[in-house]
Amino acid sequence: MRTLEEVQATLEIAKLKEEDLQKTIHCLSFGESVSSADYCLMELDDTLCKHIEAGQSLVIRGDKDERAVLCSVDTTYDLKIADTSNLLLFVPECRKPNHVTNSEGVSHVAHTEIWGFCNSYWELRKQRPKLKKLKKLLMENPYEGPAIGGQEENTENRYTMLDLLERIQASEQEINTHLETIHACQIDGYWRILDFDYEMKVLGHLTQLVDSESWSFDQVPLQTCLEELAPLEPKEMIEHCLNCYGQRYSENDQVFYALNEDKVCRGLALMLLQNAVKFNLREFQEVWQQSVPEGMSTRLDQLKSVALVDQASHPETICLLRVEDLPEDTLERFHHLFTLREKWTEDDITPYIQDLCGEKQTTGALLTKYARSSMQNGIKVFNSRRPVAT
């Protein structure tokens, strides 16, 4: 234990002026069982600091074969170890200058014990949530409608929200948003995704009812739909389908839905495309327009990120290509796209890389990094920066 006089003598040898230093002088000593393995440091930004100070928690998620991520309520962060050349000491009793009151202005020595040390810390970086696994889990047991003829429904591979939080590397808010995107719903406390054919069956009942009743597709009455279609499908599924393909609103104490033209047209296009490798574009557009409710107009821009038009073929063709089926890793995504097509125009490739953009990142920046541009017939096209195995 050093005395104040010993400290002052050390300052004199080091040619430091005592008046230039803080009045509280810490003398550090190691505890009896100090270890670098006892503690881990994590660097938090202001948002996460306020999150912790408000009494909320952060959760580390990931299966054994996955890289761990840290999640707040609404954001996912990558965990990366950062080394530092300075040894970091854990000193719980260390008092900062703003915590010290010394009215007399007299220097004094505070003896504090080091509890641990570390030469690295966890660095957090915002990252895209890894949500592809979510649909994969739910597709293990898709909901195909109510059991028929006394058959028992398959109860295996069903997941509650708690189960999903344990398995998916994403925050709860990001998971909920994606569940809505993939049209999942809760049935008996479990999150389920509807079998696509069954979902189209329910949507077909709705669009046929809209046509038969000559309703405007932006004013579809909920109660009438439930009454008319209840003999065909559960009321919960009818309302769920309306929520997936329309916007709910109230008018004169009655609930209505405005069907979203783009969503309905896209859903029916997917139904047509799922059973064909390639479709003659002109024939597809004719059949597609005939399949949608009267008053709706089909447009190819409704199919961005779910279908790809090949304008180079004769005749032009269209095929199913959903961005959700592509690899989540950026490098793997580009490699896969360039195995499908050697050269891409910016308009064609943008819908398939848009979701890869991080904060303040553009698709143009991604193309600059992962692709090489050239001119072809006066149009800028992009191809792979490295040889692609086909």
WOSULBEL-V852641 format. One record per residue. RES is the residue in one letter. SS is DSSP state (H for helix, E for strand, - for the rest). OMEGA is omega in whole degrees, 0 to 359 (NA if undefined). D_FIRST is the distance of its C-alpha to the first C-alpha in whole Angstrom. Layout:
BEGIN
RES|SS|OMEGA|D_FIRST, RES|SS|OMEGA|D_FIRST
END
This chain:
BEGIN
M|-|180|0, R|-|174|4, T|-|179|7, L|H|180|10, E|H|179|12, E|H|178|10, V|H|180|10, Q|H|178|14, A|H|178|15, T|H|178|14, L|H|181|16, E|H|178|19, I|H|180|19, A|-|179|19, K|-|176|22, L|-|179|21, K|-|183|22, E|H|182|19, E|H|178|22, D|H|185|23, L|-|174|20, Q|-|183|19, K|-|178|18, T|E|182|15, I|E|181|12, H|E|171|11, C|E|186|8, L|E|174|9, S|E|180|9, F|E|176|12, G|-|185|13, E|-|184|15, S|-|181|19, V|-|180|18, S|-|178|22, S|-|183|24, A|-|184|27, D|-|186|25, Y|-|172|26, C|-|177|28, L|-|177|28, M|E|181|32, E|E|182|33, L|-|174|35, D|-|184|37, D|H|181|38, T|H|181|41, L|H|177|39, C|H|179|36, K|H|178|38, H|H|180|40, I|H|181|36, E|H|178|35, A|-|178|39, G|-|178|38, Q|-|187|40, S|-|172|40, L|-|185|40, V|E|174|41, I|E|185|41, R|E|177|45, G|-|175|47, D|-|184|49, K|-|183|47, D|-|182|50, E|-|176|48, R|-|184|46, A|-|173|43, V|E|177|44, L|E|184|42, C|E|166|44, S|-|180|44, V|-|188|47, D|-|185|49, T|-|178|47, T|E|181|46, Y|E|173|44, D|E|178|43, L|E|181|40, K|E|179|39, I|E|177|36, A|E|178|34, D|E|177|32, T|E|181|29, S|E|179|28, N|E|177|25, L|E|180|22, L|E|183|22, L|E|176|19, F|E|183|19, V|-|185|16, P|-|184|18, E|-|182|16, C|-|181|16, R|-|179|18, K|-|183|20, P|H|181|21, N|H|177|25, H|H|184|23, V|-|174|21, T|-|181|22, N|-|187|21, S|-|182|25, E|-|179|23, G|-|181|22, V|-|178|19, S|-|175|16, H|E|184|13, V|E|175|10, A|E|180|10, H|E|182|7, T|E|185|10, E|E|178|11, I|E|181|14, W|-|183|17, G|E|178|19, F|E|183|21, C|E|176|24, N|E|175|26, S|E|179|29, Y|E|178|31, W|E|178|34, E|E|183|36, L|E|175|39, R|E|178|42, K|E|178|45, Q|-|177|48, R|-|176|52, P|-|179|52, K|E|191|53, L|-|182|56, K|H|181|59, K|H|182|58, L|H|180|58, K|H|180|62, K|H|178|62, L|H|183|61, L|H|180|63, M|H|175|66, E|H|180|66, N|H|181|68, P|-|180|69, Y|E|184|71, E|-|180|75, G|-|181|76, P|-|179|77, A|-|183|78, I|-|173|82, G|-|176|85, G|-|178|82, Q|-|178|80, E|-|181|76, E|-|177|74, N|-|182|71, T|-|179|68, E|-|175|66, N|-|174|63, R|-|190|63, Y|E|171|60, T|-|177|58, M|H|178|56, L|H|178|53, D|H|182|54, L|H|178|54, L|H|178|51, E|H|190|50, R|H|189|52, I|-|181|52, Q|E|181|49, A|-|178|50, S|-|182|49, E|H|180|51, Q|H|178|53, E|H|177|54, I|H|180|55, N|H|179|57, T|H|181|58, H|H|175|59, L|H|177|61, E|H|181|63, T|H|183|64, I|-|175|65, H|-|177|67, A|E|178|65, C|E|178|66, Q|E|176|65, I|E|181|67, D|-|177|66, G|-|180|63, Y|E|175|63, W|E|182|62, R|E|172|66, I|E|183|67, L|E|170|71, D|-|188|73, F|H|180|74, D|H|179|78, Y|H|178|77, E|H|179|76, M|H|178|79, K|H|179|81, V|H|179|80, L|H|178|80, G|H|176|83, H|H|182|84, L|H|183|83, T|H|177|84, Q|H|179|88, L|H|178|87, V|H|179|87, D|H|184|90, S|H|180|92, E|H|181|91, S|-|176|91, W|-|167|88, S|-|185|86, F|-|174|83, D|-|177|81, Q|-|182|82, V|E|184|82, P|E|182|82, L|H|187|80, Q|H|179|82, T|H|178|85, C|H|181|83, L|H|181|81, E|H|184|85, E|H|187|87, L|H|181|85, A|-|178|83, P|-|184|86, L|-|184|85, E|-|177|81, P|-|181|78, K|H|181|78, E|H|180|74, M|H|178|75, I|H|180|77, E|H|178|75, H|H|180|72, C|H|176|74, L|H|178|75, N|H|181|71, C|H|188|71, Y|H|180|74, G|E|179|74, Q|E|183|73, R|E|174|73, Y|E|181|74, S|E|179|76, E|E|182|79, N|-|178|81, D|-|178|79, Q|E|181|80, V|E|178|77, F|E|173|78, Y|E|171|77, A|E|181|78, L|E|179|78, N|-|185|76, E|H|183|78, D|H|182|76, K|H|181|74, V|H|180|78, C|H|180|79, R|H|180|76, G|H|181|76, L|H|176|80, A|H|178|80, L|H|179|77, M|H|180|80, L|H|187|82, L|H|189|80, Q|-|183|78, N|-|180|81, A|-|177|82, V|-|176|81, K|-|184|82, F|E|173|85, N|E|188|87, L|H|183|86, R|H|179|89, E|H|179|90, F|H|182|86, Q|H|178|86, E|H|181|90, V|H|181|89, W|H|181|85, Q|H|180|87, Q|H|186|90, S|H|184|87, V|-|180|85, P|-|180|86, E|-|181|89, G|-|177|88, M|-|181|85, S|-|178|84, T|-|179|83, R|-|181|81, L|H|180|79, D|H|174|76, Q|H|186|76, L|H|178|75, K|-|180|72, S|-|176|69, V|-|180|72, A|E|185|75, L|E|178|76, V|E|176|79, D|E|182|80, Q|-|182|82, A|-|181|83, S|-|179|85, H|-|0|89, P|-|179|89, E|-|181|86, T|E|176|84, I|E|179|81, C|E|179|78, L|E|173|76, L|-|184|72, R|-|182|69, V|H|181|66, E|H|179|64, D|H|182|66, L|-|180|64, P|-|179|61, E|-|180|58, D|-|185|56, T|H|181|57, L|H|179|58, E|H|179|60, R|H|181|61, F|H|180|63, H|H|181|64, H|H|180|66, L|H|181|67, F|H|171|69, T|H|179|70, L|H|182|72, R|-|184|73, E|-|182|73, K|-|181|73, W|E|168|72, T|E|180|73, E|H|180|70, D|H|182|72, D|H|188|72, I|H|184|69, T|H|180|67, P|-|184|67, Y|-|177|66, I|-|183|62, Q|H|183|62, D|H|180|59, L|H|184|57, C|-|174|56, G|-|178|53, E|-|177|51, K|-|179|53, Q|-|182|55, T|-|176|59, T|H|177|61, G|H|179|62, A|H|178|59, L|H|180|59, L|H|178|62, T|H|184|61, K|H|190|58, Y|H|182|60, A|E|178|64, R|E|183|66, S|E|176|69, S|E|179|72, M|E|179|76, Q|E|183|78, N|-|178|82, G|-|181|80, I|E|178|77, K|E|178|74, V|E|183|73, F|E|175|69, N|E|186|69, S|E|176|66, R|-|181|64, R|-|181|64, P|-|182|67, V|-|178|68, A|-|181|69, T|-|NA|72
END
